Amino acid sequence: MTDPQGIFNRRYLDERLPQEAARSRRYGRPLSLVMTEAGHVVLPHVVNLAKSALRGSDWIACYGGGKFVIVLPETSLVGAHAVAERMRRICSETAVDLPDTRLPVTVSFSVATLDGIAPSNEDAQAMLRNADQAL
């Protein structure tokens, strides 16, 4: 269920995110995700930075094409923006040492949220689409 970077794979994301969305609606609690895209050279470094910044209930999954998703149960839009900004700041202070050069890390982020009280047509796949389009 995990990929070489130690995060959950896309199949796990497709199975678990709908469960998280259903729980969000059932309990009227927010669910957010942060999607990020990084080049393949720096992606493992960004994943490690993201893993170090997570709370116990948060999790990370591969989305594909150099993108991954940080799933944030019980997190509002404001909280998700704070996570994305913290990640952006950490990444901007990071560089990857390559054989011939030191490569600065730049990353793009987008955020999507279910507020937990919206109609049930607001689902996990819509969150992923919205985040992907915003990225």
C-alpha positions in Angstrom: 0.0 0.0 0.0 3.0 2.3 0.1 5.2 3.5 -2.7 9.1 3.7 -2.6 8.9 7.1 -0.8 7.0 5.5 2.1 3.7 7.2 1.3 0.4 5.5 0.5 -0.2 4.7 -3.2 -3.0 6.0 -5.5 -5.1 2.9 -4.9 -5.1 3.5 -1.2 -6.0 7.2 -1.8 -9.0 6.2 -4.0 -10.2 3.7 -1.4 -9.7 5.8 1.8 -10.5 9.3 0.8 -14.2 8.5 0.2 -14.3 7.0 3.7 -12.8 10.2 5.1 -15.4 12.3 3.2 -18.2 10.2 4.5 -16.9 10.5 8.0 -16.7 14.3 7.5 -20.3 14.5 6.5 -21.5 12.0 9.2 -20.0 14.1 12.0 -20.3 17.5 10.4 -16.5 18.0 10.6 -14.2 19.5 8.0 -11.9 17.5 5.8 -9.1 19.2 3.8 -6.4 18.1 1.5 -3.3 19.8 0.2 -2.1 18.7 -3.2 1.5 19.4 -4.1 3.6 19.0 -7.2 7.4 18.8 -7.2 10.0 17.7 -9.8 11.1 14.1 -9.5 14.5 15.1 -8.3 13.2 16.9 -5.3 10.0 14.9 -4.7 11.5 12.5 -2.1 12.9 15.4 -0.1 9.5 17.2 -0.2 7.7 14.0 0.9 10.1 13.7 3.8 9.5 17.3 4.8 5.7 16.8 4.6 5.8 13.6 6.7 7.7 15.4 9.4 5.1 18.1 9.7 2.0 15.8 10.0 -0.3 15.2 13.0 -1.3 11.6 13.9 -4.5 11.5 11.9 -3.0 13.1 8.7 -1.7 11.0 5.9 0.0 11.3 2.6 -0.7 9.5 -0.7 0.7 9.6 -4.2 -1.6 11.2 -6.7 0.6 10.6 -9.8 2.7 12.7 -12.2 4.9 14.1 -9.5 1.9 15.0 -7.4 1.0 13.9 -3.9 -1.8 14.6 -1.5 -1.7 15.4 2.2 -5.0 14.4 3.7 -6.0 16.5 6.8 -9.0 15.1 8.7 -10.6 17.6 11.1 -8.9 20.5 9.4 -10.7 23.6 8.0 -9.8 25.6 4.9 -7.8 28.0 7.1 -5.9 25.2 8.8 -5.1 23.6 5.4 -3.8 26.9 4.1 -1.6 27.1 7.2 -0.2 23.6 6.5 0.4 24.5 2.8 2.1 27.8 3.8 4.3 26.1 6.4 5.3 23.5 3.8 6.0 26.2 1.2 8.2 28.1 3.7 10.1 24.9 4.7 10.7 24.0 1.1 11.9 27.5 0.2 14.6 27.1 2.8 15.7 23.8 1.5 18.1 22.8 -1.3 19.0 19.4 -2.7 22.7 18.6 -3.2 23.3 17.1 -6.6 26.7 15.9 -7.9 27.4 19.2 -9.8 25.1 21.7 -8.1 22.9 22.6 -5.2 19.3 22.7 -6.4 16.8 25.0 -4.6 13.4 23.3 -3.9 10.3 24.9 -5.3 6.9 23.4 -4.9 3.4 24.3 -5.9 0.4 23.7 -3.6 -3.4 23.8 -3.8 -6.0 23.2 -1.1 -9.5 21.7 -1.2 -11.9 21.4 1.7 -15.2 19.7 2.6 -16.9 21.7 5.3 -18.7 18.6 6.7 -22.1 20.2 6.3 -22.4 20.6 2.5 -24.8 18.4 0.5 -23.5 14.9 -0.1 -22.8 15.6 -3.8 -19.6 17.1 -2.6 -17.3 14.1 -2.6 -13.8 12.9 -2.5 -13.3 12.8 -6.3 -14.6 16.4 -6.5 -12.0 17.4 -3.9 -9.2 15.8 -5.9 -10.4 17.4 -9.2 -10.7 20.8 -7.6 -7.2 20.6 -6.0 -5.7 19.3 -9.3 -7.3 22.0 -11.3 -6.1 24.7 -8.9 -2.6 23.4 -8.9 
